[in-house]
Amino acid sequence: MYKSIQSSMYTFLLRKSTNSTVEFQDPDKTNILLEKAGVADKLDEIAKVLGVDAFLRGKFETEQPKVKHLQCYLLA
């Protein structure tokens, strides 16, 4: 589910950034880089590993049938 949320946010941000100088990294590339570096849970190292100035992080919660917590990263 988190990959679907990442993809949706990525698409939304790309559509909204037509007049912006900000570039967004594809979520699949982001996830591969984080897993390969072993830093998916180390916020202070994430931007350094990905070679970006900033990243967006969010939390999604659902209560179906029990609470699940997902983390999504979008890079700017």
Buried (B, 14 or more C-beta within 10 A) or exposed (E): EBEEBBBEBBEEBEEEEEEEEEEBBBBEEBBEBBEEBEBBEEEEBBEEBBEBEEBBEEEEEEEEEEEEEBBBBBBB
